[in-house]
């Protein structure tokens, strides 16, 4: 609805939604709870079971078994595989000896430091104390489910131990608030659930619900902590907090996980000095840092270990869900474990027929939605935002009205020259 209204205001065609609120509500009636490891029949000749992926509460890898005349065809989808250091989750699991394995590769090209929970909190404490000493807010973009709850536990333990100053901690995300209530209900089933329950009921913690409460946060002065969605800075209430604080030299923004190419989070980490948020330009004076020790994704070594535990894979391994560096990095690390010709890195819209004797490429999706060189790279939206920033900076830097007018004339001539 919001996209339709924005397009109407700009004189553009309405956006046709791929599903409606009614569709989503109807879909919810088909959900049912299943235990990890229990087979369930999906349709005649097709059954599935779920394995704990260790990524976040309820995450699962999916194993499919398709009946055939001789022997069933088994396919394993990794989903997002969690790391070994997850605060609230056990290590990921899965079966061995499948025919096909589809595996994520988010961190396929890098290893994180092997740190204990105490070491992680020590490093977080350094950032929190730095923000407190600067006398401004600590803004943490965070995914609403699990990442927020992990941060709350560590902040609570640091404040309880006196390792960082006690200060208000705002969770400014309605989804994170609802997710936290679910985590608290299931605390007995979660590793360190007792500590999580204490953190969720600490005197420093405040959950905001309304837009007015959210905006009121930025009228505060001094040191406080805001945890808000979205985790890559591209949506949600976080955009308002960035707009209100990025220009402040005493503000600190700590990215708490992976930032995809083209996201505002990645642009900030890459050193942008000015960004556009909600149609306005904002100078970046705040301290920007990346803290990857809360990542919900296994690193390269952990992915290789998880894949090794799934062997033998009788046919092919498909590597997905990664940028080029992650995909290529993981493929290289699998040398000696999986034969090179058994590893496939599909591109967007590739299709395959999976058989017991091998996979066959099927031409189903023509024309392709995107050229391969455009996938996971900056697009024209990023280029336009950068151009607008550069134009405004050039015009503002002109010595006088005459200089500004000259710049505008040159740009107008360039726009009118259709052959350029």
C-alpha positions as CSV (number, residue, x, y, z in Angstrom):
1,X,0.0,0.0,0.0
2,X,2.8,2.4,0.9
3,X,4.6,1.7,-2.4
4,X,1.4,2.3,-4.3
5,X,0.9,5.6,-2.7
6,X,4.4,6.7,-3.3
7,X,4.2,5.8,-7.0
8,X,0.9,7.6,-7.3
9,X,2.5,10.8,-5.8
10,X,5.3,10.5,-8.3
11,X,3.0,9.9,-11.3
12,X,4.3,6.3,-11.7
13,X,2.2,3.1,-12.4
14,X,0.9,1.4,-9.2
15,X,2.9,-1.4,-7.7
16,X,1.1,-4.8,-8.0
17,X,1.7,-6.7,-4.8
18,X,2.8,-10.3,-5.1
19,X,0.5,-11.1,-2.2
20,X,-2.0,-9.3,0.1
21,X,-2.6,-9.1,3.8
22,X,-5.5,-11.5,3.3
23,X,-3.2,-14.0,1.5
24,X,-0.8,-13.9,4.4
25,X,-3.6,-14.4,7.0
26,X,-4.9,-17.3,5.0
27,X,-1.4,-18.8,4.8
28,X,-1.0,-18.8,8.6
29,X,-3.8,-21.4,8.9
30,X,-1.6,-23.9,7.2
31,X,1.3,-23.7,9.7
32,X,1.8,-26.5,12.2
33,X,4.6,-27.2,14.7
34,X,7.0,-30.2,14.1
35,X,9.8,-31.6,16.1
36,X,13.3,-31.6,14.8
37,X,14.2,-35.0,13.2
38,X,10.6,-36.2,12.7
39,X,9.5,-37.2,9.2
40,X,6.3,-35.6,7.9
41,X,4.5,-36.3,4.6
42,X,4.2,-33.3,2.4
43,X,2.5,-35.0,-0.5
44,X,2.2,-38.4,-2.0
45,X,5.7,-39.7,-2.6
46,X,7.3,-36.7,-0.8
47,X,8.3,-36.4,2.8
48,X,10.5,-34.0,4.8
49,X,12.2,-33.7,8.1
50,X,13.9,-30.6,9.8
51,X,17.3,-30.4,11.4
52,X,18.4,-27.7,13.9
53,X,20.4,-25.2,11.8
54,X,21.8,-23.4,14.9
55,X,21.0,-20.0,13.2
56,X,18.2,-18.7,15.4
57,X,15.2,-19.8,17.4
58,X,13.3,-22.4,15.3
59,X,15.7,-22.3,12.3
60,X,16.0,-25.5,10.3
61,X,17.8,-27.2,7.5
62,X,15.4,-29.2,5.4
63,X,15.9,-32.8,4.2
64,X,13.5,-34.0,1.4
65,X,13.0,-37.6,0.4
66,X,11.3,-38.3,-2.9
67,X,10.0,-41.8,-3.6
68,X,11.3,-43.5,-6.7
69,X,10.9,-47.1,-8.1
70,X,14.4,-48.2,-7.1
71,X,15.6,-46.0,-4.2
72,X,14.4,-42.6,-2.8
73,X,16.1,-39.4,-3.9
74,X,17.4,-37.4,-0.9
75,X,18.0,-33.6,-1.1
76,X,19.3,-31.5,1.7
77,X,18.8,-27.7,2.0
78,X,21.2,-26.1,4.5
79,X,19.3,-22.9,5.0
80,X,21.3,-20.4,7.1
81,X,23.9,-22.4,9.1
82,X,24.7,-21.0,12.6
83,X,28.2,-20.6,14.0
84,X,29.7,-22.5,16.9
85,X,29.8,-19.6,19.2
86,X,26.0,-18.8,19.2
87,X,24.9,-17.5,22.6
88,X,21.4,-19.0,22.7
89,X,21.7,-21.9,20.2
90,X,23.2,-25.4,20.0
91,X,25.5,-26.4,17.1
92,X,23.9,-27.1,13.8
93,X,23.0,-30.7,12.8
94,X,22.1,-32.7,9.7
95,X,22.1,-36.1,8.0
96,X,24.9,-37.7,5.9
97,X,24.8,-39.5,2.6
98,X,22.3,-37.4,0.7
99,X,22.1,-37.3,-3.1
100,X,22.2,-33.5,-3.5
101,X,23.2,-30.8,-1.0
102,X,22.3,-27.1,-1.4
103,X,24.5,-25.0,1.0
104,X,24.7,-21.4,1.9
105,X,28.1,-19.5,1.5
106,X,27.6,-16.2,3.2
107,X,31.0,-16.3,4.9
108,X,32.6,-18.8,2.6
109,X,35.7,-16.7,2.1
110,X,36.6,-15.7,5.7
111,X,37.1,-17.0,9.2
112,X,36.2,-15.1,12.3
113,X,38.4,-15.1,15.4
114,X,37.8,-18.0,17.7
115,X,36.7,-16.2,20.8
116,X,34.9,-17.2,24.0
117,X,31.7,-15.6,25.3
118,X,33.8,-13.7,27.8
119,X,36.2,-12.4,25.2
120,X,33.2,-11.3,23.0
121,X,31.8,-9.4,25.9
122,X,35.2,-7.8,26.6
123,X,35.4,-6.6,23.0
124,X,31.8,-5.3,23.1
125,X,32.6,-3.6,26.4
126,X,35.4,-1.6,24.7
127,X,32.9,-0.2,22.2
128,X,30.3,0.6,24.8
129,X,32.8,2.4,27.0
130,X,34.1,4.3,24.0
131,X,30.5,5.5,23.2
132,X,29.9,6.4,26.9
133,X,33.2,8.4,27.0
134,X,32.2,10.3,23.8
135,X,29.0,11.3,25.7
136,X,26.6,10.4,22.9
137,X,24.3,7.5,21.9
138,X,25.3,4.0,20.8
139,X,23.1,3.1,17.9
140,X,23.1,-0.7,17.1
141,X,21.3,-1.8,13.9
142,X,20.1,-5.3,14.6
143,X,17.9,-8.0,13.3
144,X,14.8,-8.3,15.5
145,X,15.0,-12.1,16.1
146,X,17.9,-13.5,18.1
147,X,20.6,-10.9,17.4
148,X,18.7,-8.4,19.6
149,X,18.3,-10.9,22.4
150,X,22.0,-11.9,22.3
151,X,23.0,-8.2,22.5
152,X,20.6,-7.7,25.5
153,X,22.2,-10.6,27.4
154,X,25.7,-9.3,26.9
155,X,24.8,-5.7,27.7
156,X,23.0,-6.8,30.8
157,X,26.0,-8.9,32.0
158,X,28.4,-6.1,31.3
159,X,26.3,-3.6,33.2
160,X,25.7,-6.0,36.1
161,X,29.5,-6.6,36.4
162,X,30.2,-2.9,36.4
163,X,32.4,-3.3,33.3
164,X,30.4,-0.6,31.4
165,X,28.3,2.3,32.8
166,X,24.7,1.5,33.4
167,X,22.5,3.4,31.0
168,X,19.0,3.1,29.4
169,X,18.9,0.4,26.7
170,X,16.0,1.0,24.2
171,X,14.7,-1.8,22.0
172,X,13.0,0.3,19.3
173,X,11.4,-2.4,17.1
174,X,7.8,-3.7,17.5
175,X,9.0,-7.0,15.9
176,X,11.9,-7.3,18.3
177,X,9.6,-6.6,21.2
178,X,7.3,-9.4,20.2
179,X,10.2,-11.7,19.4
180,X,11.6,-11.1,22.9
181,X,8.4,-12.1,24.5
182,X,8.5,-15.4,22.5
183,X,12.1,-16.0,23.6
184,X,11.1,-15.4,27.2
185,X,8.2,-17.9,27.0
186,X,10.7,-20.5,25.7
187,X,13.6,-19.6,28.0
188,X,13.7,-23.1,29.4
189,X,14.4,-24.6,26.0
190,X,17.2,-22.1,25.2
191,X,20.8,-22.2,26.2
192,X,21.4,-19.7,29.0
193,X,17.7,-19.0,29.1
194,X,17.8,-18.0,32.7
195,X,20.2,-15.2,32.0
196,X,18.1,-14.1,29.0
197,X,15.0,-13.9,31.2
198,X,17.0,-11.7,33.7
199,X,18.2,-9.4,30.9
200,X,14.6,-9.0,29.5
201,X,13.5,-7.9,32.9
202,X,16.4,-5.6,33.8
203,X,15.7,-2.1,35.1
204,X,17.8,-0.6,32.2
205,X,15.7,-2.1,29.4
206,X,12.9,-0.2,27.8
207,X,10.7,-1.5,24.9
208,X,9.2,1.2,22.8
209,X,6.0,0.6,20.9
210,X,4.6,3.8,19.4
211,X,6.2,6.1,16.8
212,X,6.0,9.0,19.3
213,X,8.0,6.9,21.9
214,X,10.6,6.2,19.2
215,X,11.0,9.8,18.2
216,X,11.2,10.9,21.9
217,X,14.4,8.8,22.3
218,X,16.4,11.3,20.2
219,X,15.4,14.2,22.5
220,X,17.6,12.6,25.1
221,X,21.2,13.8,25.7
222,X,24.2,11.9,27.0
223,X,24.9,8.2,26.7
224,X,22.3,5.6,26.0
225,X,21.9,2.6,23.8
226,X,19.4,2.1,21.0
227,X,18.9,-1.3,19.3
228,X,16.6,-1.0,16.3
229,X,15.8,-2.8,13.0
230,X,16.7,-3.3,10.3
231,X,20.0,-5.0,10.7
232,X,21.4,-3.6,7.4
233,X,20.0,-0.1,7.9
234,X,17.7,-0.2,4.9
235,X,14.3,0.0,6.6
236,X,12.5,0.3,10.0
237,X,12.8,2.8,12.8
238,X,16.6,2.6,12.6
239,X,16.6,5.0,9.6
240,X,15.1,7.7,11.8
241,X,17.8,7.2,14.5
242,X,20.6,7.3,11.9
243,X,19.2,10.5,10.4
244,X,19.1,12.0,13.9
245,X,22.6,10.9,14.9
246,X,24.9,10.3,12.0
247,X,25.9,13.9,11.9
248,X,26.9,14.0,15.6
249,X,30.6,13.5,16.3
250,X,29.8,12.1,19.8
251,X,27.5,9.3,18.3
252,X,28.6,5.7,17.7
253,X,27.0,3.3,15.3
254,X,28.0,-0.4,15.7
255,X,27.0,-2.7,12.9
256,X,26.3,-6.1,14.6
257,X,26.5,-8.4,11.6
258,X,26.8,-8.9,7.9
259,X,26.1,-5.9,5.6
260,X,25.1,-6.8,2.0
261,X,26.5,-5.0,-1.0
262,X,24.4,-1.9,-1.7
263,X,22.8,-1.7,1.7
264,X,23.1,1.5,3.7
265,X,25.1,-0.4,6.4
266,X,27.7,-1.5,3.8
267,X,27.9,2.1,2.4
268,X,28.6,3.5,5.9
269,X,31.2,0.8,6.6
270,X,32.9,1.6,3.3
271,X,33.5,5.1,4.6
272,X,30.7,7.3,3.0
273,X,31.0,10.9,4.2
274,X,27.5,11.8,3.3
275,X,24.4,9.7,2.7
276,X,20.7,10.1,1.8
277,X,18.1,9.0,4.3
278,X,14.4,9.5,3.8
279,X,15.1,11.9,0.9
280,X,17.5,14.1,2.9
281,X,21.3,14.4,2.9
282,X,23.1,13.6,6.2
283,X,26.8,14.2,6.9
284,X,28.5,11.2,8.5
285,X,30.5,12.4,11.5
286,X,29.6,9.5,13.9
287,X,32.1,6.7,14.6
288,X,31.1,3.7,12.5
289,X,32.3,0.2,13.5
290,X,31.6,-3.5,12.6
291,X,31.2,-6.1,15.3
292,X,30.9,-9.5,13.6
293,X,31.0,-11.8,16.7
294,X,27.2,-11.9,16.8
295,X,26.8,-13.2,13.3
296,X,24.2,-15.9,12.8
297,X,26.2,-17.4,10.0
298,X,28.9,-20.0,10.2
299,X,32.3,-18.8,8.9
300,X,34.3,-20.6,6.2
301,X,35.9,-23.2,8.5
302,X,32.5,-24.0,10.2
303,X,30.8,-24.3,6.8
304,X,33.5,-26.8,5.7
305,X,33.1,-28.8,8.9
306,X,29.3,-28.9,8.5
307,X,29.6,-30.0,4.9
308,X,32.2,-32.7,5.8
309,X,29.8,-34.1,8.3
310,X,27.2,-34.5,5.5
311,X,29.4,-36.5,3.2
312,X,29.3,-38.6,1.2
313,X,27.2,-36.5,-1.2
314,X,26.4,-38.9,-4.0
315,X,25.8,-36.4,-6.8
316,X,26.2,-32.6,-6.6
317,X,26.8,-29.8,-4.1
318,X,25.1,-26.5,-5.0
319,X,26.6,-23.4,-3.4
320,X,24.1,-20.5,-2.9
321,X,23.3,-17.5,-0.8
322,X,26.6,-15.6,-1.1
323,X,28.4,-12.9,-2.9
324,X,31.0,-13.9,-5.5
325,X,33.9,-13.9,-2.9
326,X,32.0,-16.1,-0.5
327,X,30.9,-18.6,-3.2
328,X,34.4,-18.8,-4.8
329,X,36.1,-19.0,-1.4
330,X,34.0,-21.9,-0.2
331,X,34.4,-23.7,-3.4
332,X,38.2,-23.4,-3.0
333,X,38.1,-24.6,0.6
334,X,36.2,-27.7,-0.4
335,X,39.0,-28.9,-2.6
336,X,40.0,-32.4,-1.5
337,X,36.6,-32.9,0.2
338,X,34.2,-32.6,-2.7
339,X,35.5,-33.1,-6.3
340,X,35.6,-29.9,-8.2
341,X,33.3,-31.1,-10.9
342,X,30.6,-32.0,-8.3
343,X,30.4,-28.4,-7.1
344,X,27.9,-26.1,-8.9
345,X,27.5,-22.4,-8.3
346,X,24.2,-21.5,-9.9
347,X,23.3,-18.0,-11.1
348,X,19.9,-16.3,-10.6
349,X,17.2,-18.1,-12.7
350,X,19.3,-21.2,-13.4
351,X,17.2,-24.4,-13.3
352,X,18.2,-28.0,-12.9
353,X,16.6,-31.4,-13.2
354,X,17.9,-33.6,-10.3
355,X,18.1,-37.3,-11.1
356,X,19.7,-40.2,-9.3
357,X,22.4,-40.3,-11.9
358,X,23.2,-36.6,-12.1
359,X,21.8,-33.1,-12.6
360,X,20.7,-31.7,-15.9
361,X,20.5,-28.0,-16.8
362,X,17.0,-27.0,-17.8
363,X,16.2,-23.8,-19.8
364,X,13.1,-22.5,-18.0
365,X,13.6,-18.9,-17.1
366,X,14.2,-16.8,-20.2
367,X,14.7,-13.9,-20.4
368,X,16.8,-13.7,-17.2
369,X,15.7,-11.2,-14.6
370,X,19.2,-9.8,-14.1
371,X,22.5,-10.1,-16.0
372,X,25.0,-12.1,-14.0
373,X,27.4,-9.1,-13.6
374,X,24.6,-7.1,-12.0
375,X,23.8,-9.5,-9.2
376,X,25.0,-8.6,-5.7
377,X,26.5,-5.3,-7.0
378,X,25.6,-1.7,-6.7
379,X,22.7,-0.7,-9.0
380,X,21.4,2.5,-10.5
381,X,19.6,3.4,-7.3
382,X,23.0,3.5,-5.5
383,X,24.5,5.4,-8.5
384,X,21.7,8.0,-8.5
385,X,22.0,8.5,-4.7
386,X,25.7,9.1,-5.1
387,X,25.2,11.4,-8.0
388,X,22.7,13.6,-6.1
389,X,25.1,13.8,-3.2
390,X,27.9,14.8,-5.5
391,X,25.8,17.4,-7.3
392,X,24.7,19.1,-4.1
393,X,28.2,19.1,-2.8
394,X,29.6,20.6,-5.9
395,X,26.9,23.3,-6.0
396,X,27.3,24.1,-2.3
397,X,31.1,24.3,-2.8
398,X,30.8,26.9,-5.6
399,X,32.3,30.3,-4.7
400,X,29.2,32.4,-5.5
401,X,25.8,32.5,-7.2
402,X,27.4,32.8,-10.6
403,X,29.5,29.6,-10.0
404,X,26.5,27.7,-8.9
405,X,24.5,28.8,-11.9
406,X,27.3,27.7,-14.2
407,X,27.4,24.2,-12.7
408,X,23.6,23.8,-13.1
409,X,23.8,25.0,-16.8
410,X,26.5,22.3,-17.5
411,X,24.4,19.6,-15.9
412,X,21.3,20.7,-17.9
413,X,23.2,20.6,-21.2
414,X,24.5,17.1,-20.3
415,X,20.9,16.0,-19.6
416,X,19.6,17.5,-22.9
417,X,22.4,15.9,-24.9
418,X,20.8,12.5,-25.6
419,X,23.7,11.3,-27.6
420,X,26.2,11.7,-24.7
